[in-house]
Amino acid sequence: MNTNMDIKLTIGIPSIPERMSNYLSPFYKKLMDQIGDSKDIEVISLMDNKVMSIGRKKNILFSLAQGKYTCVIDDDDDVVDDFIETLRNSITTDLDVDVICYNQEAIVDGKKWIVRTNLDHNKIIPLDQLQKDTSGNPIPCNRPPWQWCAWRTDFIKQISFENISWGEDAVFIAEASTRAKTQLVLDKIMCKYKWDSQVSAAHTNQYHKVY
């Protein structure tokens, strides 16, 4: 496997040209502000004119990764202010787990969930089937680790996304979480996801079918 152990983490970002100004550029800047002059974090973005499926893009991003661990985060997602610092401190020389799990804040058409990932959570229940919170508090949801978690690169390169443009995560996550045996669980929100059915470029059922 082609990895550079001097690089602790690779962050892959799939994108398309019309999302550069409003999504990719500010997200990239936020990551680079956290990384600074350090050379132990790699950021790779892959952009095309929608000829490639999102599944193929994610496969390419994982294949290019040189870091010890790799996560793939969509261009319209966000990370917390100490995302890089937390993962940099977690990826020690002797760390050899298959995946570093952490949580996500997910806002879907105005409703908020806290997605808690762990290899022990092997059932994916659509968010719209979860019990609703009538007081407006975030709804907790347990999931297996997603591609936005940090996977050991030599492990995750053995698994592929389907070559499709929505729902590509389902088979990937099922296989990855089944084959993975070891984990480091960071019980904190590390990334944020916001989906609006009125503006998303994805299939309108993507989030509820897959997430």
C-alpha positions in Angstrom: 0.0 0.0 0.0 1.3 3.5 -0.9 1.4 5.4 2.4 3.8 7.8 3.9 4.0 7.3 7.6 5.3 10.9 8.1 1.8 11.9 7.1 -0.6 11.2 9.9 -3.9 12.0 8.1 -5.2 12.4 4.6 -8.5 14.3 4.1 -10.2 13.7 0.8 -12.8 16.1 -0.5 -14.9 15.3 -3.6 -16.4 18.3 -5.4 -17.7 19.9 -8.6 -16.9 23.3 -10.2 -20.1 25.1 -9.3 -19.5 24.3 -5.6 -16.0 25.8 -5.5 -16.7 29.3 -4.3 -19.4 28.7 -1.7 -18.3 25.3 -0.4 -14.9 23.9 -1.4 -12.8 27.0 -1.1 -14.0 28.1 2.4 -13.8 24.5 3.6 -10.3 24.1 2.3 -9.3 27.4 3.9 -10.7 26.3 7.3 -8.7 23.0 7.1 -5.5 24.8 6.1 -5.9 27.4 8.9 -6.0 24.5 11.3 -3.1 22.7 9.6 -0.8 25.7 9.3 2.7 25.0 8.1 2.7 21.4 9.3 3.4 18.7 6.7 1.9 15.8 8.6 -1.7 16.4 7.3 -2.5 15.9 3.6 -5.6 17.4 1.9 -6.7 16.2 -1.5 -9.6 17.4 -3.5 -11.0 15.8 -6.7 -13.2 17.9 -9.0 -14.8 17.0 -12.3 -17.7 18.1 -14.4 -20.1 15.4 -13.2 -18.8 12.8 -15.6 -17.5 10.6 -12.7 -19.9 9.3 -10.1 -19.4 10.3 -6.5 -18.6 6.7 -5.7 -15.7 6.7 -8.2 -14.4 10.0 -6.9 -14.3 8.6 -3.3 -12.5 5.5 -4.5 -9.8 7.6 -6.2 -9.4 9.8 -3.2 -8.8 6.8 -1.0 -6.4 5.3 -3.5 -4.3 8.5 -3.6 -4.1 8.9 0.2 -0.6 8.8 1.6 -1.5 9.3 5.3 -1.6 6.7 8.0 -5.3 7.4 8.4 -7.8 8.7 5.8 -11.2 10.3 5.9 -13.3 11.5 3.0 -15.5 14.5 3.8 -18.0 16.1 1.3 -17.3 19.7 0.3 -20.5 21.1 1.9 -19.7 19.4 5.3 -17.9 21.2 8.1 -15.5 20.3 10.9 -15.0 21.6 14.4 -12.3 24.1 15.2 -10.0 21.5 16.8 -10.6 18.8 14.2 -7.0 18.6 13.0 -5.5 19.0 16.5 -7.7 16.3 18.0 -6.9 13.8 15.2 -3.2 14.7 15.1 -2.9 14.0 18.9 -4.9 10.8 18.5 -2.8 9.3 15.7 0.2 8.3 17.7 3.2 6.2 16.4 1.8 3.0 18.0 -1.8 3.5 17.0 -2.9 0.7 14.7 -6.7 0.5 15.0 -8.8 0.0 11.9 -10.9 3.2 12.5 -11.0 6.2 14.6 -14.7 6.8 15.4 -16.2 10.2 16.3 -19.6 11.9 16.2 -21.3 14.1 13.7 -23.9 16.8 14.1 -26.4 16.3 11.3 -29.1 18.9 10.3 -31.6 17.6 7.8 -34.2 20.0 6.6 -34.0 21.8 9.9 -34.1 18.8 12.2 -31.0 18.0 14.2 -29.4 14.7 15.0 -26.2 13.7 16.8 -24.8 10.7 14.9 -22.6 8.6 17.3 -20.3 6.2 15.5 -19.0 2.9 16.9 -18.2 -0.5 15.4 -20.7 -1.9 18.0 -23.5 0.0 16.2 -24.0 -2.2 13.1 -27.6 -1.3 12.2 -28.3 1.7 9.9 -31.8 3.1 10.7 -33.0 5.9 8.5 -33.1 9.2 10.4 -36.8 9.8 9.6 -37.6 6.5 11.3 -36.1 7.5 14.6 -38.2 8.7 17.5 -38.7 12.4 17.3 -37.8 14.8 20.0 -40.7 17.2 20.6 -38.7 19.7 22.7 -36.2 20.6 19.9 -33.2 18.8 21.4 -30.8 17.0 19.1 -31.9 13.4 18.4 -29.2 10.8 19.3 -28.5 8.2 16.6 -26.1 5.3 16.8 -24.3 4.3 13.5 -21.3 2.3 12.3 -18.4 4.5 11.4 -18.9 6.4 8.1 -16.3 7.5 5.5 -15.9 10.8 7.3 -14.4 8.9 10.2 -10.6 8.3 10.1 -9.9 4.9 8.6 -6.4 3.2 8.7 -5.4 3.8 5.1 -3.9 0.4 4.3 -7.2 -1.2 5.6 -9.7 1.0 3.9 -7.9 0.8 0.5 -9.1 -2.8 0.3 -12.8 -1.7 0.2 -14.6 0.1 -2.6 -17.6 2.4 -3.1 -20.2 1.5 -5.8 -19.8 3.5 -9.0 -23.0 5.4 -8.5 -23.9 9.0 -7.5 -26.2 8.5 -4.6 -26.5 5.8 -2.0 -22.8 4.9 -2.7 -22.1 4.8 1.0 -24.4 1.9 2.0 -22.4 -1.1 0.7 -19.1 0.5 1.5 -20.0 1.2 5.2 -21.5 -2.2 5.6 -18.4 -4.0 4.4 -15.9 -1.7 6.1 -17.6 -1.9 9.5 -18.0 -5.6 9.2 -14.4 -6.3 8.4 -13.0 -3.8 10.9 -12.0 -5.3 14.2 -10.4 -2.5 16.3 -11.3 1.1 17.0 -10.5 4.2 18.9 -13.7 6.0 19.9 -13.6 9.8 20.4 -17.0 10.5 22.0 -17.2 14.1 20.7 -18.7 15.9 17.7 -15.9 16.3 15.1 -17.8 17.1 11.9 -21.0 18.7 10.9 -23.5 17.9 8.1 -26.3 20.0 6.8 -28.7 18.9 4.1 -31.4 20.9 2.5 -33.7 19.2 0.1 -34.3 22.5 -1.7 -30.6 23.1 -2.6 -28.8 19.7 -2.5 -27.2 18.4 -5.8 -27.8 14.9 -4.5 -30.8 12.7 -5.0 -33.6 13.9 -2.8 -33.8 10.6 -0.9 -30.1 10.2 -0.4 -29.9 11.2 3.2 -32.9 9.2 4.5 -32.1 6.1 2.4 -28.4 5.9 3.3 -27.8 7.8 6.5 
